[in-house]
């Protein structure tokens, strides 16, 4: 039988107590906290039931960087961990749906509040032409290009951050190791 223990909450509680008792440790605890979060994500991704979705654990990456080889040999049986992986994927989809619904409701509420309290005047948006071209081409030239640039840069930043947090880039290992070393040196 599995017993669930809230060890992340206990670690956060201990970190807050240490910050309150010894404020000089705040930089070290902050850096350790970043490393702890990244190592937790690494642990969960490295222990995925489906071997095709697993990533290298932090220990395996350390072995590779220190000794030049990893001692882990992987053999995958057909259908290994498929049932557990399907359950985990359903749970992840459920969590994603919940968070997306929550954020959508928050955004729609914020937009409705903005509409109520904004002092903008309604403009006449018609299909009549102004100047040399139709309204759509003027909007495209004036506004939509900048919106496109904004979405493109945001999509690039989100993709980089998602790959960083999910340990799909080598810079995550370096960043985590540097956080651990800086936090230890700061003590």
C-alpha positions as CSV (number, residue, x, y, z in Angstrom):
1,X,0.0,0.0,0.0
2,X,1.3,3.4,-1.0
3,X,1.4,6.2,1.6
4,X,1.4,9.7,0.3
5,X,3.5,12.2,2.2
6,X,3.6,15.9,1.4
7,X,7.4,16.2,1.4
8,X,7.3,19.2,-1.0
9,X,5.2,21.1,1.5
10,X,7.5,20.1,4.4
11,X,10.5,21.3,2.4
12,X,8.8,24.6,1.7
13,X,7.8,25.0,5.4
14,X,11.4,24.3,6.5
15,X,12.7,26.8,3.9
16,X,10.4,29.6,5.1
17,X,11.3,28.9,8.7
18,X,15.0,29.1,7.9
19,X,14.4,32.3,6.0
20,X,12.6,33.8,8.9
21,X,15.2,32.7,11.5
22,X,18.3,33.5,9.4
23,X,17.7,36.1,6.7
24,X,21.3,35.8,5.6
25,X,20.4,32.4,4.1
26,X,17.7,33.8,1.8
27,X,20.0,33.7,-1.4
28,X,21.1,30.2,-0.7
29,X,17.6,28.9,0.0
30,X,16.3,30.7,-3.1
31,X,19.0,29.0,-5.3
32,X,18.4,25.6,-3.6
33,X,14.7,26.1,-4.2
34,X,15.2,26.6,-7.9
35,X,17.4,23.6,-8.1
36,X,14.9,21.6,-6.0
37,X,12.0,22.4,-8.4
38,X,14.1,21.5,-11.4
39,X,15.3,18.2,-9.8
40,X,11.7,17.3,-8.9
41,X,10.6,17.8,-12.5
42,X,13.6,15.7,-13.6
43,X,12.8,12.9,-11.2
44,X,9.2,12.7,-12.4
45,X,10.1,12.8,-16.0
46,X,12.9,10.2,-15.5
47,X,10.6,7.8,-13.8
48,X,7.8,7.9,-16.4
49,X,6.2,4.5,-16.8
50,X,6.6,4.5,-20.6
51,X,10.3,4.1,-21.3
52,X,10.0,6.0,-24.6
53,X,9.0,9.1,-22.7
54,X,11.7,8.9,-20.0
55,X,14.5,11.3,-19.9
56,X,18.0,10.9,-18.4
57,X,18.0,11.4,-14.7
58,X,20.3,14.0,-13.1
59,X,22.5,11.1,-11.7
60,X,22.9,9.7,-15.2
61,X,23.9,13.0,-16.6
62,X,26.4,13.5,-13.8
63,X,27.9,10.0,-14.6
64,X,28.1,10.9,-18.2
65,X,29.9,14.2,-17.6
66,X,32.2,12.9,-14.9
67,X,33.1,9.4,-16.2
68,X,32.3,9.6,-19.9
69,X,29.7,6.8,-19.7
70,X,26.5,5.8,-18.0
71,X,26.2,2.5,-16.3
72,X,22.5,2.1,-17.2
73,X,21.6,-0.3,-19.9
74,X,18.0,-0.1,-21.0
75,X,16.0,-3.0,-22.5
76,X,12.4,-2.3,-23.4
77,X,9.8,-5.1,-23.5
78,X,6.9,-4.7,-25.9
79,X,4.1,-2.7,-24.2
80,X,6.1,-2.1,-21.1
81,X,4.5,0.4,-18.8
82,X,1.8,1.3,-21.4
83,X,-1.2,1.0,-19.0
84,X,0.5,3.2,-16.3
85,X,1.6,5.7,-18.9
86,X,-2.0,5.9,-20.3
87,X,-3.3,6.6,-16.8
88,X,-0.6,9.3,-16.2
89,X,-1.4,10.9,-19.6
90,X,-5.1,11.0,-18.7
91,X,-4.3,12.6,-15.4
92,X,-2.1,15.1,-17.1
93,X,-4.8,15.9,-19.6
94,X,-7.3,16.4,-16.7
95,X,-4.9,18.7,-14.9
96,X,-4.3,20.7,-18.0
97,X,-8.0,21.0,-18.7
98,X,-8.6,22.2,-15.1
99,X,-5.8,24.8,-15.2
100,X,-6.9,26.0,-18.7
101,X,-10.5,26.4,-17.6
102,X,-9.4,28.3,-14.5
103,X,-7.2,30.6,-16.5
104,X,-9.9,31.2,-19.1
105,X,-12.4,32.1,-16.4
106,X,-9.9,34.5,-14.7
107,X,-9.1,36.1,-18.1
108,X,-12.8,36.5,-19.0
109,X,-13.6,38.0,-15.6
110,X,-10.7,40.4,-15.9
111,X,-11.8,41.4,-19.4
112,X,-15.3,42.0,-18.2
113,X,-14.0,44.1,-15.4
114,X,-11.8,46.0,-17.8
115,X,-14.8,46.6,-20.1
116,X,-16.9,48.0,-17.2
117,X,-14.2,50.3,-15.9
118,X,-12.5,51.4,-19.1
119,X,-13.3,54.8,-20.4
120,X,-12.9,54.1,-24.1
121,X,-15.4,55.4,-26.6
122,X,-17.0,52.9,-29.0
123,X,-15.7,53.5,-32.5
124,X,-17.5,53.0,-35.7
125,X,-16.0,50.0,-37.4
126,X,-17.6,49.6,-40.8
127,X,-16.5,48.1,-44.0
128,X,-16.3,51.5,-45.7
129,X,-13.0,52.3,-47.2
130,X,-10.8,55.1,-45.9
131,X,-8.0,56.5,-47.9
132,X,-6.5,54.1,-50.5
133,X,-7.6,50.7,-49.4
134,X,-10.2,48.7,-47.5
135,X,-10.4,48.8,-43.8
136,X,-8.9,45.3,-43.3
137,X,-5.7,46.2,-45.2
138,X,-5.3,49.3,-43.1
139,X,-5.8,47.3,-39.9
140,X,-3.3,44.7,-41.1
141,X,-0.7,47.3,-42.0
142,X,-1.3,49.3,-38.8
143,X,-2.0,46.8,-36.1
144,X,-2.0,43.1,-37.0
145,X,1.7,43.1,-38.0
146,X,2.7,44.0,-34.5
147,X,0.3,41.5,-33.0
148,X,1.9,38.9,-35.1
149,X,5.3,39.8,-34.0
150,X,4.2,39.8,-30.4
151,X,2.6,36.3,-30.7
152,X,5.7,35.0,-32.6
153,X,8.1,36.2,-29.9
154,X,5.8,34.9,-27.1
155,X,5.5,31.5,-28.7
156,X,9.3,31.3,-29.0
157,X,9.8,32.3,-25.4
158,X,7.2,29.8,-24.2
159,X,8.7,27.0,-26.2
160,X,12.2,27.7,-24.8
161,X,10.9,27.9,-21.2
162,X,8.9,24.7,-21.7
163,X,11.9,22.8,-23.0
164,X,14.1,24.2,-20.3
165,X,11.7,23.2,-17.5
166,X,11.0,19.7,-19.0
167,X,14.8,19.0,-19.3
168,X,14.7,18.8,-23.1
169,X,17.8,21.1,-23.3
170,X,21.3,20.6,-21.9
171,X,21.2,24.1,-20.4
172,X,18.9,22.8,-17.7
173,X,21.5,20.5,-16.3
174,X,24.1,23.3,-16.3
175,X,21.7,25.8,-14.7
176,X,20.7,23.3,-12.0
177,X,24.3,22.4,-11.2
178,X,25.3,26.1,-11.1
179,X,22.4,26.8,-8.7
180,X,23.5,24.0,-6.4
181,X,27.1,25.1,-6.5
182,X,26.3,28.8,-5.9
183,X,23.9,28.0,-3.1
184,X,26.5,25.9,-1.4
185,X,29.2,28.5,-1.9
186,X,26.9,31.2,-0.5
187,X,26.6,29.4,2.8
